[in-house]
Amino acid sequence: MPIVTIQITREGTTPEQKASLIKGATDLLANVLDKPPGLTFVIIQEVEMADWGVNGLPAAEHRRHAADELPD
């Protein structure tokens, strides 16, 4: 019985997008590990941006730096 947890920032992900994530994760486990979809559980956790970080920076700051580095 696999349990998959997907953590995303809380930024307005639609119910349709969440449904697609659930189906995609379920299909992946069925295809790769031959796990039955009826026994695969997918949990989506939304995390506030202030509680998320990458590359040593809060997520919002990291995004600002990344945007500044994009070519014009």
LUMLOGU-60440 format. One record per residue (C-alpha): y negated, x, z; residue in three letters. Coordinates in steps of 0.1 Angstrom, whole numbers, padded with zeros to 4 digits, always signed. Example, Ala and Ser with C-alpha at 12.3 -4.5 7.8 and 13.67 -1.06 7.14 Angstrom:
<sites>
+0045+0123+0078ALA+0011+0137+0071SER
</sites>
This chain:
<sites>
+0000+0000+0000MET-0030+0020-0012PRO-0064+0015+0002ILE-0094+0028-0018VAL-0128+0030-0003THR-0158+0033-0027ILE-0191+0042-0011GLN-0223+0035-0030ILE-0260+0035-0021THR-0274+0000-0014ARG-0295-0004-0045GLU-0288-0038-0059GLY-0253-0035-0073THR-0244-0068-0088THR-0213-0088-0079PRO-0201-0083-0115GLU-0204-0045-0111GLN-0185-0046-0078LYS-0158-0067-0094ALA-0156-0041-0122SER-0152-0013-0097LEU-0125-0032-0079ILE-0106-0038-0111LYS-0111-0003-0123GLY-0098+0013-0091ALA-0068-0011-0090THR-0059-0004-0126ASP-0062+0034-0120LEU-0037+0033-0092LEU-0014+0010-0112ALA-0015+0033-0142ASN-0014+0067-0125VAL+0007+0061-0094LEU+0026+0029-0105ASP+0012+0010-0075LYS+0014-0028-0076PRO-0020-0044-0080PRO-0011-0071-0054GLY-0007-0044-0028LEU-0038-0023-0036THR-0069-0029-0015PHE-0103-0018-0026VAL-0132-0017-0001ILE-0168-0012-0013ILE-0192+0001+0014GLN-0229+0001+0007GLU-0249+0028+0024VAL-0286+0029+0029GLU-0304+0055+0008MET-0318+0071+0040ALA-0282+0076+0052ASP-0271+0094+0020TRP-0276+0130+0009GLY-0266+0155-0018VAL-0272+0192-0023ASN-0287+0195+0011GLY-0314+0168+0006LEU-0318+0132+0013PRO-0307+0112-0018ALA-0343+0100-0026ALA-0357+0135-0024GLU-0328+0149-0045HIS-0335+0123-0072ARG-0372+0132-0072ARG-0364+0169-0077HIS-0339+0160-0104ALA-0364+0138-0122ALA-0390+0166-0121ASP-0365+0190-0138GLU-0359+0167-0168LEU-0375+0179-0200PRO-0404+0158-0213ASP
</sites>
